[in-house]
Amino acid sequence: MYKTILNKLELVSKSTFEVKPSVDKTTGDVVMIQAKDIDGSIIKDNAGNPVLIKKPFKILIKDAVIIFCNMSGLDEYGSGARSFQVIVPDELGIYLMNAGVAVRYHQEFDEAGNEIAHAYTIKITSKYRNMKGEETTLAPHITIASTTQDGNHVEATLSEDTVSQMDDIQIAENIIEFSYHDIEVRKKVRHPLYLRNMWFVDGGAKPQKANAAFEEVRQQWLSNVTGE
């Protein structure tokens, strides 16, 4: 297991999540799909019938444990997807895996070969442009919250041109909302996760006295996203 993941495992217990299921636009019923195992095979019950689960639409995570942030979109080949990975609670990791998402399962063993730790991670991509370089309707709305030296609260919206600075920022408190998609690639259906909304605190610039102000703004942002 990567040390980055192992060192942050205890933070996952602070993460909470909500899943909004997909709904049939005609009937209003929740859409059900066949659950899949980690190898992609259909999970069946004792009677041999496929196990059905609710198809996800959007997922919201509060205080997500974010790792391997690459919002610059740069990789060893010079360009790649603007994305980051999240260590998710076991329940969410298993659910998304059953929904066909490419969830990675990491394990740590002791010298005797016994598992001593495990983690589920997912990759969330920012879909600013399609393969042709054209702008999409899936571009995320990302807000960074910080404070000045005198404790005044400030916020800024990160655009496609400025979002790369996330790679160098200590992401503290945060709320992320991402969506689940069905995409056929080379005659195989894949289920990418696209970032839709994000609010986070610049952990390197937040004095302790600003906590109350941040919590108030955090709750306001959350109510705007969820509509509650």
Secondary structure, 3 states (H helix, E strand, C coil): CCHHHHHHHHHHHHCEEEEEECECCCCCCECEEECECCCCCECECCCCCECEEECEEEEEEECCEEEEEECCCCCCCCCCCCEEEEEECHHHHHHHHHCCCCCEEEEEECCCCCEEEEEEEEEEECCCECCCCCECCCCCEEEEEEECCCCCEEEEEECCCCHHHHHHCCEEEEEEEEEECCEEECCEEECCEEEEEEEEEECCCCCHHHHHHHHHHHHHHHHHHHCC
